[in-house]
Amino acid sequence: MALLGTAQILAWASSQYLPAVLAAPMARSLGLGEPTVFAAFSVALGVAALTGPWAGRAIDRLGGRPVLMVSNVVFALGLAVLGLSADVWMLFAGWMLLGLGMGCGLYEAAFSTLVRLYGPQARNAITGVTLFGGFASTVGWPLSA
């Protein structure tokens, strides 16, 4: 549970909470307005929503571990694309990759995985992972800043 909780801290900090600290610097470095960065983040949220049902079916078929492991690779790729962004198109591409990672790697996928592993006894594990995830902003914001 501690490993999954730590992964959730990193996933939330490097996706959902990232624009809170880095939207202005991203916009400045690309010569864009902050609303454009938040529009790209909004696209990521849409991609995450569209990815969710697919991720759920993949968890049902394959189990949660492979899906969560792939989500970490997708998060890393998305962050790399964001870091290398030289224009608005790369910014949106990076956020779309992060949206894909969010759809298959945040709470929904983690909780589905725990329920699949522990059945009705998953409640305590879900609570523990949620408590870990609650530290994402506490850890992520200072590290991002």
C-alpha positions as CSV (number, residue, x, y, z in Angstrom):
1,M,0.0,0.0,0.0
2,A,2.9,2.4,0.8
3,L,4.3,2.0,-2.7
4,L,0.9,2.6,-4.4
5,G,0.4,5.6,-2.1
6,T,3.8,7.0,-3.0
7,A,3.0,6.5,-6.7
8,Q,-0.3,8.4,-6.2
9,I,1.6,11.3,-4.6
10,L,3.9,11.5,-7.6
11,A,1.1,11.0,-10.1
12,W,-1.2,13.7,-8.6
13,A,1.7,16.2,-8.0
14,S,3.0,15.8,-11.6
15,S,-0.4,16.1,-13.3
16,Q,-3.4,17.7,-11.5
17,Y,-1.4,20.0,-9.2
18,L,1.3,20.9,-11.8
19,P,-0.5,23.9,-13.3
20,A,-1.0,25.6,-9.9
21,V,2.7,26.3,-9.7
22,L,4.0,26.1,-13.3
23,A,1.3,27.5,-15.5
24,A,2.7,31.1,-15.4
25,P,6.3,29.9,-16.1
26,M,5.1,27.6,-18.8
27,A,3.2,30.5,-20.4
28,R,6.1,32.9,-20.2
29,S,8.6,30.5,-21.6
30,L,6.4,29.7,-24.6
31,G,5.2,33.3,-25.1
32,L,1.6,32.3,-24.4
33,G,-1.1,33.5,-22.1
34,E,-1.8,31.6,-19.0
35,P,-5.3,30.8,-20.2
36,T,-3.7,28.8,-23.0
37,V,-1.8,26.6,-20.5
38,F,-5.0,26.1,-18.6
39,A,-6.8,25.2,-21.8
40,A,-4.2,22.5,-22.5
41,F,-4.8,21.3,-18.9
42,S,-8.5,21.2,-19.6
43,V,-7.9,19.1,-22.6
44,A,-5.9,16.7,-20.4
45,L,-8.9,16.4,-18.1
46,G,-11.1,15.6,-21.1
47,V,-8.6,12.9,-22.3
48,A,-8.5,11.5,-18.7
49,A,-12.3,11.2,-18.7
50,L,-12.4,9.5,-22.1
51,T,-9.5,7.2,-21.0
52,G,-11.2,6.1,-17.8
53,P,-13.6,3.5,-19.3
54,W,-10.8,1.9,-21.3
55,A,-8.6,1.8,-18.3
56,G,-11.3,0.1,-16.3
57,R,-11.8,-2.5,-18.9
58,A,-8.0,-3.1,-19.1
59,I,-7.9,-3.5,-15.3
60,D,-10.7,-6.0,-15.5
61,R,-8.9,-8.0,-18.2
62,L,-5.2,-7.6,-17.2
63,G,-5.3,-6.6,-13.6
64,G,-4.3,-3.2,-12.2
65,R,-0.6,-3.6,-11.9
66,P,0.2,-3.6,-15.7
67,V,-2.2,-0.6,-16.2
68,L,-0.7,1.4,-13.3
69,M,2.8,0.6,-14.5
70,V,2.0,1.8,-18.1
71,S,0.5,4.9,-16.6
72,N,3.8,5.8,-15.0
73,V,5.6,5.5,-18.4
74,V,2.9,7.7,-20.0
75,F,3.3,10.3,-17.2
76,A,7.0,10.3,-17.8
77,L,6.5,10.8,-21.5
78,G,4.0,13.5,-21.0
79,L,6.3,15.4,-18.6
80,A,9.2,15.0,-21.0
81,V,7.1,16.5,-23.9
82,L,6.1,19.3,-21.6
83,G,9.7,19.9,-20.7
84,L,10.7,20.0,-24.3
85,S,7.8,22.1,-25.5
86,A,8.8,24.8,-27.9
87,D,5.4,25.8,-29.1
88,V,1.7,25.5,-28.3
89,W,1.3,22.2,-30.2
90,M,3.9,20.5,-28.1
91,L,2.3,22.0,-25.0
92,F,-1.1,20.4,-25.9
93,A,0.6,17.1,-26.9
94,G,2.3,16.9,-23.5
95,W,-0.9,17.6,-21.7
96,M,-2.8,15.1,-23.8
97,L,-0.2,12.5,-22.8
98,L,-0.6,13.5,-19.1
99,G,-4.4,13.2,-19.5
100,L,-3.9,9.6,-20.8
101,G,-1.7,8.9,-17.7
102,M,-4.3,10.5,-15.4
103,G,-7.1,8.4,-16.9
104,C,-5.2,5.2,-16.2
105,G,-3.1,6.1,-13.2
106,L,-4.9,8.2,-10.7
107,Y,-7.3,7.2,-7.9
108,E,-9.9,5.5,-10.0
109,A,-7.4,3.0,-11.4
110,A,-5.7,2.6,-8.0
111,F,-8.9,1.9,-6.2
112,S,-10.2,-0.5,-8.9
113,T,-6.9,-2.3,-8.5
114,L,-7.2,-2.5,-4.8
115,V,-10.7,-3.8,-5.0
116,R,-9.6,-6.4,-7.5
117,L,-6.8,-7.5,-5.2
118,Y,-8.5,-7.4,-1.8
119,G,-12.3,-7.6,-2.6
120,P,-14.5,-6.3,0.3
121,Q,-11.4,-5.9,2.5
122,A,-10.0,-3.1,0.2
123,R,-11.6,-0.4,2.3
124,N,-8.6,0.1,4.6
125,A,-6.1,0.0,1.7
126,I,-8.2,2.6,-0.2
127,T,-8.2,4.8,2.9
128,G,-4.5,4.5,3.2
129,V,-3.8,5.3,-0.4
130,T,-6.2,8.3,-0.2
131,L,-4.3,9.6,2.9
132,F,-1.0,9.3,0.9
133,G,-2.5,11.0,-2.1
134,G,-3.6,13.9,0.2
135,F,0.1,14.8,0.5
136,A,0.5,15.3,-3.2
137,S,0.0,19.1,-3.0
138,T,2.1,19.3,0.1
139,V,5.0,17.5,-1.6
140,G,4.4,18.5,-5.2
141,W,3.9,22.3,-4.9
142,P,7.2,23.0,-3.1
143,L,9.1,20.6,-5.4
144,S,7.6,22.1,-8.5
145,A,8.3,25.6,-7.3
